[in-house]
């Protein structure tokens, strides 16, 4: 039994917050933000919109595109660092309740920007051990709820949104996820974190930008080189390279170091900013809806986040083409 990625879907909130919003509130400029981050706009959830609400909307699209119903789902995994509740119930449980699932295992994982890749690795293990058949994995974030909008070093980087995918069992090896590798290093936890709210500190994201940039580039490049070497693959074997959308400068340095052509790289950070665990599935969905991600394409994912965590995955997309889903 193999695990296959059968669909992708995403949801973005209505509010489109451009760089001028920050220019009006702090000492910065549109030119500075664009040059430093590559971000022009980011989506912001409204006050009453929860992480689970965004996850539900993305999930409905993914389930429909996979040709399944809610009753077919037997596990829900939600990757998030901005859950509905601290610390329970899990956002996955709330998503399941809002979708109308019954007697279905649900859990959250916390791996920051690598969360979707971590969730994918867990889903693959559940499928290949014959424990589950159709798994809903979600990356969903309301980062606006944990961003300090007086901190000019971080506040313009982040946005809100959600992405979801169905991972299903298959007997067809040609549809199988080829490989996933994930890792972490807690010794570097202070580079990117939210303080301990139990000590009365505000739960805003804090980041040591320069140090994080250097380690992120080195780690992302090495991780891709490792997984491709392990699977005897070359750049030309990859149809689409979809990295975590953290910062355009990181994406450019990593993409250039790995020698991927422009047509292979999917970049959406300019539209959505950094949406942490939702970043990769949102970028996948953009590629899918623009008819760039098609059945049988070989996809490479690469992510790096707080923890520190990192991970990469290679798979063949096993979902229907977008025109077949209309």
C-alpha positions as CSV (number, residue, x, y, z in Angstrom):
1,X,0.0,0.0,0.0
2,X,1.3,3.5,-1.0
3,X,0.3,7.0,0.0
4,X,-0.7,9.4,-2.7
5,X,-1.5,13.2,-2.7
6,X,-5.0,13.2,-4.3
7,X,-5.9,16.9,-4.1
8,X,-5.0,20.4,-3.0
9,X,-7.2,23.4,-1.9
10,X,-6.7,26.7,-0.1
11,X,-8.5,29.6,1.4
12,X,-7.4,33.2,1.8
13,X,-9.3,35.9,3.8
14,X,-10.9,38.9,2.0
15,X,-8.8,41.7,3.4
16,X,-5.8,42.4,1.2
17,X,-3.3,44.5,3.3
18,X,-0.7,46.3,1.1
19,X,2.6,47.8,2.1
20,X,1.0,51.3,2.4
21,X,-0.8,50.1,5.5
22,X,2.6,49.7,7.3
23,X,4.0,52.9,5.8
24,X,1.1,54.8,7.4
25,X,1.8,53.4,10.8
26,X,5.6,53.2,11.2
27,X,9.0,54.4,10.0
28,X,9.2,52.4,6.7
29,X,8.6,52.6,3.0
30,X,7.0,50.5,0.3
31,X,10.4,50.3,-1.4
32,X,12.2,49.1,1.7
33,X,9.6,46.4,2.4
34,X,9.6,45.2,-1.2
35,X,13.4,45.1,-1.5
36,X,13.9,43.3,1.9
37,X,11.0,40.8,1.6
38,X,9.5,40.8,-1.9
39,X,6.1,41.1,-0.3
40,X,3.5,43.5,-1.8
41,X,0.3,42.3,-0.1
42,X,-0.8,39.8,2.6
43,X,-4.2,38.5,3.5
44,X,-5.6,39.3,7.0
45,X,-8.5,37.4,8.6
46,X,-11.3,39.4,10.1
47,X,-11.8,39.6,13.9
48,X,-14.4,36.8,14.0
49,X,-12.6,34.5,11.6
50,X,-10.7,31.7,13.4
51,X,-7.9,29.5,12.2
52,X,-10.4,26.6,12.1
53,X,-12.8,28.6,9.9
54,X,-10.0,29.0,7.3
55,X,-9.0,25.4,7.6
56,X,-12.6,24.3,7.0
57,X,-12.9,26.3,3.8
58,X,-9.6,24.9,2.4
59,X,-10.6,21.4,3.5
60,X,-14.0,21.4,1.7
61,X,-12.2,22.3,-1.6
62,X,-9.6,19.5,-1.1
63,X,-12.3,16.9,-0.2
64,X,-14.4,17.8,-3.2
65,X,-11.4,17.8,-5.6
66,X,-10.4,14.3,-4.3
67,X,-13.9,13.0,-5.2
68,X,-14.6,12.1,-1.6
69,X,-17.2,13.0,1.0
70,X,-16.8,14.0,4.6
71,X,-17.6,10.4,5.6
72,X,-14.6,9.1,3.7
73,X,-12.1,10.9,6.0
74,X,-10.6,8.8,8.8
75,X,-7.9,11.1,10.1
76,X,-7.5,14.9,10.4
77,X,-4.1,16.5,11.0
78,X,-3.8,20.3,11.4
79,X,-0.4,22.0,11.4
80,X,-0.6,25.4,13.1
81,X,1.1,27.8,15.4
82,X,-1.9,30.0,15.8
83,X,-4.6,27.6,17.0
84,X,-8.1,28.5,18.0
85,X,-7.4,27.6,21.6
86,X,-4.3,27.4,23.9
87,X,-3.8,24.5,24.4
88,X,-7.0,22.5,23.9
89,X,-9.2,21.5,22.1
90,X,-7.0,21.0,19.0
91,X,-7.9,23.0,16.0
92,X,-8.1,19.7,14.1
93,X,-10.9,18.7,16.4
94,X,-12.7,21.9,15.8
95,X,-12.3,21.6,12.0
96,X,-13.7,18.0,12.2
97,X,-16.7,19.3,14.2
98,X,-17.4,22.1,11.7
99,X,-17.0,19.7,8.8
100,X,-19.4,17.2,10.4
101,X,-17.1,14.2,10.9
102,X,-18.0,11.5,13.4
103,X,-15.7,9.3,15.4
104,X,-12.6,10.5,13.5
105,X,-9.1,10.8,15.0
106,X,-7.9,14.4,14.9
107,X,-4.8,16.1,16.1
108,X,-2.7,19.3,15.8
109,X,1.1,19.4,15.3
110,X,3.4,22.3,15.9
111,X,6.3,22.5,13.6
112,X,6.0,26.1,12.5
113,X,6.7,26.7,8.8
114,X,7.6,23.1,8.3
115,X,4.2,22.0,9.6
116,X,2.7,20.9,6.3
117,X,5.7,18.7,5.5
118,X,5.6,17.2,8.9
119,X,1.9,16.5,8.6
120,X,2.5,14.9,5.2
121,X,5.1,12.6,6.7
122,X,2.7,11.5,9.4
123,X,0.0,10.9,6.9
124,X,2.3,8.8,4.7
125,X,3.2,6.6,7.7
126,X,-0.5,6.0,8.7
127,X,-1.4,5.1,5.1
128,X,1.6,2.8,4.6
129,X,0.9,1.0,7.8
130,X,-2.7,0.3,6.7
131,X,-4.1,2.2,9.7
132,X,-5.9,4.8,7.6
133,X,-7.3,5.2,4.1
134,X,-8.1,8.9,3.5
135,X,-6.3,11.5,5.5
136,X,-7.1,15.2,5.5
137,X,-4.0,17.3,6.3
138,X,-4.2,21.1,6.8
139,X,-1.8,24.0,7.3
140,X,-3.8,26.9,8.7
141,X,-2.7,30.1,10.3
142,X,-4.1,33.3,11.8
143,X,-0.7,34.9,12.3
144,X,-2.2,38.3,12.6
145,X,-3.3,37.2,16.1
146,X,0.4,36.7,17.2
147,X,2.1,39.5,15.4
148,X,3.3,42.7,17.2
149,X,2.3,45.5,14.8
150,X,4.7,47.8,16.5
151,X,7.7,45.6,15.6
152,X,8.8,46.8,12.2
153,X,11.3,43.9,11.9
154,X,8.6,41.2,11.8
155,X,5.1,42.6,11.4
156,X,5.0,43.1,7.6
157,X,6.3,39.6,7.0
158,X,3.2,37.6,8.0
159,X,-0.3,36.9,6.7
160,X,-3.2,34.6,7.2
161,X,-4.7,31.7,5.2
162,X,-5.0,27.9,5.0
163,X,-4.2,25.1,2.6
164,X,-5.4,21.5,2.7
165,X,-4.7,18.2,1.0
166,X,-6.1,14.7,0.9
167,X,-3.6,11.8,1.2
168,X,-5.1,8.5,0.2
169,X,-4.1,4.9,-0.1
170,X,-3.3,3.5,-3.5
171,X,-1.9,0.4,-5.1
172,X,-0.3,2.3,-7.9
173,X,3.4,2.9,-7.2
174,X,3.5,5.5,-9.9
175,X,1.2,7.7,-7.8
176,X,3.1,7.2,-4.5
177,X,4.9,9.8,-2.4
178,X,8.5,9.1,-3.3
179,X,10.2,10.3,-0.1
180,X,9.9,12.7,2.9
181,X,12.6,13.7,5.4
182,X,12.1,15.9,8.4
183,X,14.4,17.0,11.2
184,X,14.9,19.6,14.0
185,X,17.4,21.3,16.3
186,X,16.1,22.7,19.5
187,X,19.5,24.2,20.3
188,X,18.5,27.0,17.9
189,X,15.1,27.6,19.4
190,X,15.9,31.3,20.3
191,X,16.2,32.4,16.7
192,X,12.4,32.2,16.0
193,X,9.9,31.9,18.8
194,X,6.8,33.2,20.6
195,X,7.5,33.8,24.3
196,X,6.0,31.7,27.1
197,X,2.5,33.1,27.8
198,X,2.4,31.2,31.1
199,X,5.0,33.6,32.4
200,X,2.8,36.5,31.5
201,X,4.6,37.5,28.3
202,X,2.8,38.6,25.2
203,X,2.6,35.8,22.6
204,X,4.0,37.8,19.7
205,X,6.4,36.3,17.2
206,X,10.0,37.2,17.8
207,X,12.8,36.6,15.3
208,X,16.5,37.2,15.0
209,X,16.4,38.0,11.3
210,X,20.0,37.9,10.1
211,X,20.9,34.7,11.9
212,X,17.7,33.0,10.8
213,X,18.3,34.0,7.2
214,X,21.8,32.5,7.1
215,X,20.8,29.2,8.7
216,X,17.6,29.0,6.7
217,X,19.5,29.3,3.4
218,X,22.1,26.8,4.3
219,X,19.6,24.3,5.7
220,X,17.2,24.5,2.8
221,X,19.9,24.0,0.2
222,X,21.5,21.1,2.1
223,X,18.1,19.4,2.7
224,X,17.2,19.4,-1.0
225,X,20.6,18.2,-2.0
226,X,20.4,15.3,0.5
227,X,16.9,14.1,-0.5
228,X,17.6,14.3,-4.3
229,X,20.9,12.5,-3.9
230,X,19.2,9.8,-1.7
231,X,16.7,9.2,-4.5
232,X,19.2,9.5,-7.4
233,X,17.3,12.5,-8.8
234,X,18.5,15.5,-10.8
235,X,17.1,19.0,-11.2
236,X,15.6,18.0,-14.5
237,X,13.6,15.3,-12.8
238,X,11.6,17.9,-10.9
239,X,8.7,19.6,-12.6
240,X,7.9,22.1,-9.7
241,X,10.0,23.3,-6.8
242,X,7.7,24.6,-4.1
243,X,9.6,26.0,-1.1
244,X,8.1,27.6,2.1
245,X,7.3,31.2,1.1
246,X,9.2,33.0,3.8
247,X,11.0,35.9,2.1
248,X,11.8,36.5,-1.5
249,X,15.5,37.0,-0.8
250,X,15.7,33.5,0.8
251,X,13.7,32.0,-2.1
252,X,16.0,33.5,-4.7
253,X,19.3,32.6,-2.9
254,X,18.1,29.0,-2.4
255,X,16.6,28.6,-5.9
256,X,19.8,30.0,-7.5
257,X,22.1,27.7,-5.3
258,X,20.0,24.7,-6.4
259,X,20.1,25.8,-10.0
260,X,16.4,25.4,-10.6
261,X,15.0,27.3,-13.7
262,X,12.4,30.0,-13.2
263,X,9.7,27.8,-14.8
264,X,10.3,25.2,-12.1
265,X,10.0,27.6,-9.1
266,X,6.6,28.5,-7.5
267,X,6.7,31.8,-5.7
268,X,3.7,33.4,-4.1
269,X,5.2,35.3,-1.2
270,X,4.6,38.6,-3.0
271,X,0.8,38.0,-2.7
272,X,0.4,36.3,0.7
273,X,3.5,37.0,2.7
274,X,4.7,34.3,5.1
275,X,1.8,32.2,6.2
276,X,3.9,29.6,8.1
277,X,2.4,26.1,7.9
278,X,-0.2,27.3,5.3
279,X,2.5,28.6,3.0
280,X,3.3,25.5,1.0
281,X,-0.2,24.2,0.4
282,X,-1.3,27.7,-0.5
283,X,1.5,27.9,-3.1
284,X,0.6,24.4,-4.4
285,X,-3.0,25.5,-4.8
286,X,-1.9,28.6,-6.7
287,X,0.1,26.4,-9.1
288,X,-2.8,24.0,-9.4
289,X,-5.4,26.7,-10.2
290,X,-3.1,28.2,-12.8
291,X,-2.8,24.8,-14.5
292,X,0.9,24.5,-13.6
293,X,0.5,21.6,-11.2
294,X,-0.9,18.6,-13.1
295,X,-1.4,14.9,-12.7
296,X,1.8,13.0,-12.7
297,X,4.1,16.0,-12.1
298,X,7.0,15.4,-9.9
299,X,7.0,18.0,-7.0
300,X,9.7,19.0,-4.6
301,X,8.7,20.7,-1.3
302,X,11.2,22.3,1.1
303,X,10.5,24.1,4.3
304,X,12.3,25.6,7.3
305,X,10.7,27.0,10.5
306,X,10.9,27.8,14.2
307,X,12.0,25.0,16.5
308,X,14.2,24.9,14.5
309,X,12.5,22.5,12.1
310,X,13.0,21.6,8.5
311,X,11.8,19.1,6.0
312,X,11.5,18.2,2.3
313,X,9.3,15.9,0.2
314,X,9.3,14.5,-3.3
315,X,6.1,13.2,-4.8
316,X,4.1,12.7,-7.9
317,X,0.8,14.6,-7.9
318,X,-2.0,12.1,-8.1
319,X,-5.0,14.4,-8.3
320,X,-7.2,15.3,-11.2
321,X,-6.2,18.3,-13.3
322,X,-7.9,21.6,-12.6
323,X,-9.9,21.5,-15.8
324,X,-11.2,18.0,-14.9
325,X,-12.5,19.4,-11.6
326,X,-14.5,22.3,-13.0
